[in-house]
Amino acid sequence: MLLKRSLTENKRYHMEQLSTTTGIIAALAIDQRGALRKMLVAEGFEGDTEQAIVKFKQLVSEELTPYSSSILLDPEYGLPASKVKATGSGLLLAYEQTGYDASEAGRFPDLIQTYSALRLKEDGADAVKFLLYYDVDETAEINERKHAFVERIGSECLAEDIPFYLELLSYDATNSDNGSQEFAKIKPHKVSNMMVEFSKDRYHVDVLKVEVPVNMNYVEGFASSEDDVVYTRDEALGYFKEQSNQTKLPFIFLSAGVSAKLFQDTLYFAREAGSEFNGVLCGRATWKAGVNVFVNEGEAATRQWLRTTGKQNMDELNKTLAHTATTWHSKFI
């Protein structure tokens, strides 16, 4: 039986700041750095890319945080955006450097060298977010290094009495194509088992930010053809339920760059499966299409896009969460 954990008074206060009054985490994510730079370049942006990243984050924060319970930003480009967020919206700040070390096997992370959990808290963070790439089937030598790394961050957050959100991204060290059918077949195993590992008390994680356990493009009823079906509908539902059963911690889904419509459909599917997920940290599914407007039509047009299509994306997501997500209040003593 999975036992509930307790929260300190301060951690509970910050958890409440990050969620709705009913305990649903309806968070907006725009901590992308390298990925956002690539999006701007792909749209043909010419100019000061660094300043463009800062400005776009500001626009998204100012226009969309009135409709989100919190926003995830990075301290490198996102602090100006944190100053213009809605008063009632909480703040998560990323602790990891963008990307991972590609010079050796293992996709090892690194921290932003000029930051600590204390400094993130001093910059107004209600929680520290850390992203880890993890393959449950990689060598013990590699994974033990990652375990120790996460333990250090958890201990920092424990010392600072601030919530620790751990984002987990699965991969297969022997197959670099996460979009392939081959990876889809083993994804449920990868995702569920890494949740088991990092739900252990030794890591002091308060919220897991995770992928859904299947690639929805290969689920019966979602796949574009019969040849693309890897999981029957019942199998996929079972994987969602299995994932939910693997942890006593609150967990939220990341949008992983899929369309807003597919992400919303996925949340309804999770609910049907009986998944007791506690919200989302939704990034590109909400604002990605606005990058094209920003590059080609400018700031005023981007604001208009955010106030119309962006707001509609948020409204639809919030409506979906109201019908699908469960409160994190029940997961702590």
C-alpha positions in Angstrom: 0.0 0.0 0.0 1.3 3.5 -0.9 1.3 5.7 2.2 0.5 9.4 2.0 3.1 11.9 2.9 2.8 15.1 5.0 3.5 18.6 3.8 5.1 21.3 5.9 3.1 24.5 6.4 5.3 26.4 4.0 5.3 23.8 1.3 1.5 23.5 1.5 1.2 27.3 1.2 3.3 27.3 -2.0 1.5 24.3 -3.4 -1.8 26.2 -2.9 -0.2 29.2 -4.7 0.5 27.0 -7.7 -2.9 25.5 -8.0 -6.6 26.4 -8.2 -8.7 26.6 -5.0 -9.8 23.1 -5.6 -6.3 21.7 -5.8 -5.9 21.3 -9.5 -2.6 22.4 -11.1 -3.5 24.3 -14.2 0.0 25.6 -15.1 1.4 27.2 -18.2 4.9 26.3 -19.2 7.3 28.5 -21.2 10.7 27.6 -19.8 11.9 26.6 -23.2 15.2 28.1 -24.2 17.0 26.2 -26.9 13.7 24.9 -28.2 12.2 28.4 -28.4 15.3 29.7 -30.2 14.9 27.0 -32.8 11.2 27.8 -33.2 12.0 31.5 -33.9 14.8 30.6 -36.4 12.5 28.1 -38.1 9.9 30.8 -38.6 12.6 33.0 -40.3 13.3 35.4 -37.4 16.1 37.9 -38.1 17.3 40.1 -35.3 18.4 39.8 -31.7 17.2 36.3 -30.9 18.0 36.6 -27.2 15.9 39.6 -26.7 13.1 38.0 -28.8 13.0 35.1 -26.4 12.6 37.4 -23.4 9.9 39.5 -25.2 7.9 36.5 -26.3 7.9 35.0 -22.8 6.8 38.3 -21.4 3.8 38.5 -23.9 2.7 34.9 -23.1 3.0 35.5 -19.3 1.2 38.8 -19.3 -1.7 37.7 -21.6 -2.2 34.1 -20.5 -1.5 33.9 -16.7 -4.9 35.4 -15.9 -6.2 32.0 -17.0 -3.6 29.7 -15.4 -3.0 28.8 -11.8 0.7 29.2 -12.3 3.5 29.6 -14.8 6.8 27.8 -15.3 9.7 30.0 -16.4 13.5 29.8 -16.5 15.6 32.3 -14.6 17.9 32.9 -17.6 15.3 34.5 -19.9 12.1 34.4 -17.9 12.5 36.7 -14.9 11.1 39.7 -16.8 8.1 37.6 -17.7 7.7 36.7 -14.0 7.3 40.4 -13.2 4.3 40.8 -15.5 2.3 37.6 -14.6 -1.1 37.9 -13.1 -1.1 38.5 -9.4 -3.0 35.3 -8.6 -0.8 33.0 -10.7 2.0 31.1 -8.9 5.6 30.8 -10.2 7.8 27.8 -10.9 11.4 28.3 -11.9 13.5 25.8 -13.7 16.8 24.8 -12.2 18.3 22.8 -15.0 20.4 24.0 -18.0 18.6 23.6 -21.3 19.3 20.3 -23.1 21.7 17.7 -21.8 25.4 16.7 -22.1 25.8 15.0 -25.5 29.5 14.4 -25.0 28.9 11.0 -23.2 26.3 8.4 -23.0 23.5 8.9 -20.5 21.9 12.3 -21.3 23.3 13.7 -18.1 21.8 17.0 -16.8 23.4 20.0 -15.3 22.2 22.8 -13.2 22.3 26.5 -14.1 25.6 27.3 -12.6 24.7 30.7 -11.0 21.6 29.3 -9.3 20.6 27.3 -6.2 17.3 26.4 -4.7 17.8 29.4 -2.3 18.4 31.8 -5.2 15.3 30.5 -7.1 13.3 31.1 -4.0 14.7 34.6 -3.6 13.6 35.3 -7.2 10.1 34.6 -6.2 9.7 30.8 -7.0 6.9 28.9 -5.3 8.6 25.7 -6.5 11.8 24.4 -8.0 11.4 22.4 -11.2 14.1 20.1 -12.5 14.0 18.1 -15.8 15.6 14.7 -16.0 16.0 12.4 -19.0 15.8 8.8 -17.7 15.9 5.3 -19.2 15.0 2.7 -16.6 16.9 0.1 -18.6 20.2 2.0 -18.8 23.2 0.8 -16.9 23.3 1.0 -13.1 26.4 3.2 -13.4 24.5 5.8 -15.3 21.3 5.7 -13.4 23.0 5.8 -10.0 24.6 9.1 -11.0 21.2 10.4 -11.8 19.7 9.2 -8.6 22.4 11.0 -6.6 21.9 14.1 -8.6 18.1 14.2 -7.9 18.8 13.4 -4.2 20.9 16.5 -4.0 18.2 18.7 -5.4 15.6 17.2 -3.2 17.7 17.8 -0.2 18.2 21.5 -1.2 14.5 21.9 -1.6 13.9 20.2 1.7 16.4 22.6 3.4 14.7 25.7 1.8 11.2 24.3 2.6 10.1 24.8 -1.0 8.2 22.3 -3.2 10.2 20.2 -5.7 8.6 19.4 -9.1 10.5 16.7 -10.9 9.9 16.5 -14.7 10.7 13.1 -16.1 11.3 12.4 -19.8 11.7 8.8 -20.9 14.0 7.6 -23.7 15.7 4.4 -24.9 19.5 4.5 -25.0 19.4 2.0 -28.0 16.8 3.9 -30.1 16.9 7.7 -30.5 13.5 7.9 -32.2 10.9 8.5 -29.5 8.3 8.8 -32.2 8.8 5.4 -33.6 6.5 2.4 -33.2 9.4 0.5 -31.6 9.6 3.1 -28.8 5.8 3.2 -28.5 5.8 -0.5 -27.6 8.1 0.0 -24.7 7.1 3.5 -23.5 4.5 2.2 -20.9 7.3 0.2 -19.2 9.7 3.2 -19.3 7.2 5.8 -18.0 5.6 3.7 -15.2 8.8 2.3 -13.8 10.6 5.7 -13.7 7.6 7.0 -11.7 8.1 4.1 -9.2 11.8 5.1 -8.8 11.3 8.8 -8.2 8.3 8.4 -5.9 10.7 7.1 -3.3 10.9 9.3 -0.1 14.7 9.6 -0.5 14.2 12.1 -3.4 11.9 14.4 -1.5 9.8 15.0 -4.7 6.5 16.8 -4.1 5.0 16.7 -7.6 5.9 14.5 -10.6 5.6 16.1 -14.1 5.4 13.2 -16.5 4.5 12.1 -20.0 1.3 10.1 -20.6 2.3 6.4 -20.7 1.5 5.8 -24.4 2.0 7.6 -27.7 -1.6 8.5 -28.6 -0.8 8.5 -32.3 -0.6 4.7 -32.0 -3.7 4.1 -30.0 -6.7 2.5 -31.6 -9.2 5.2 -32.5 -6.5 7.9 -32.5 -4.1 6.3 -35.0 -4.3 7.5 -38.6 -4.5 3.9 -40.0 -4.7 0.3 -38.8 -1.1 -0.2 -39.6 -0.2 2.4 -37.0 -2.1 0.8 -34.1 0.4 -0.4 -31.4 -2.1 -0.4 -28.5 -5.8 -1.4 -28.5 -8.1 1.1 -26.8 -8.4 -1.2 -23.8 -4.6 -1.7 -23.6 -4.0 2.0 -23.6 -6.6 2.6 -20.9 -4.9 0.0 -18.8 -1.6 1.7 -19.1 -3.0 5.0 -17.9 -4.5 3.3 -14.9 -1.3 1.4 -14.2 0.7 4.6 -14.4 -1.6 6.3 -11.9 -1.3 3.3 -9.5 2.5 3.6 -9.5 2.8 6.7 -7.2 1.4 8.2 -4.1 2.6 11.6 -5.2 0.6 14.2 -7.1 1.5 14.0 -10.7 0.7 16.2 -13.7 0.9 15.7 -17.4 3.1 17.6 -19.8 1.8 18.4 -23.3 5.0 17.2 -25.1 4.4 19.6 -28.0 1.2 17.9 -29.3 -1.7 20.0 -30.6 -4.1 21.6 -28.1 -7.0 19.3 -29.3 -5.0 16.1 -29.0 -3.8 17.0 -25.5 -7.4 17.7 -24.4 -8.6 14.5 -25.9 -5.8 12.7 -24.1 -6.9 14.1 -20.7 -10.4 12.8 -21.3 -8.9 9.5 -22.2 -6.9 9.5 -19.0 -10.0 10.3 -17.0 -11.9 7.4 -18.6 -9.1 5.1 -17.6 -9.4 6.2 -14.0 -6.1 8.0 -13.8 -5.9 10.2 -10.8 -3.7 12.9 -12.3 -3.7 16.3 -10.7 -3.4 18.7 -13.5 -1.0 19.8 -16.3 2.0 21.9 -17.1 1.0 22.8 -20.6 3.5 24.5 -22.9 3.6 24.5 -26.7 0.1 23.1 -27.0 -1.1 26.5 -25.8 1.2 29.1 -27.4 3.3 27.4 -30.1 1.3 28.8 -33.0 1.8 32.3 -31.7 5.5 32.1 -32.6 4.7 32.4 -36.3 2.6 35.5 -35.5 5.3 37.0 -33.4 8.0 36.6 -36.1 5.9 37.6 -39.1 3.4 40.2 -37.7 5.0 41.6 -34.6 4.1 42.3 -31.0 0.7 43.9 -31.4 -0.6 41.0 -33.5 0.9 38.5 -31.1 -1.0 40.1 -28.2 -4.2 39.9 -30.3 -3.5 36.2 -31.0 -2.9 35.5 -27.4 -6.0 37.3 -26.4 -8.1 35.3 -28.8 -6.7 31.9 -29.9 -4.3 31.7 -26.9 -7.1 32.5 -24.4 -9.4 30.0 -26.2 -6.7 27.3 -25.8 -6.5 28.1 -22.1 -10.3 28.2 -21.6 -10.7 24.8 -23.3 -7.9 23.3 -21.3 -9.4 24.6 -18.0 -12.8 23.2 -19.0 -11.1 19.9 -19.8 -9.3 19.9 -16.4 -12.5 20.6 -14.6 -13.9 17.4 -16.0 -10.8 15.2 -15.8 -8.2 16.1 -13.1 -8.4 15.3 -9.4 -7.3 17.4 -6.5 -3.8 16.9 -5.0 -5.3 17.7 -1.6 -6.2 14.0 -1.2 -2.6 12.9 -1.7 -1.1 14.4 1.4 -2.0 14.1 5.0 
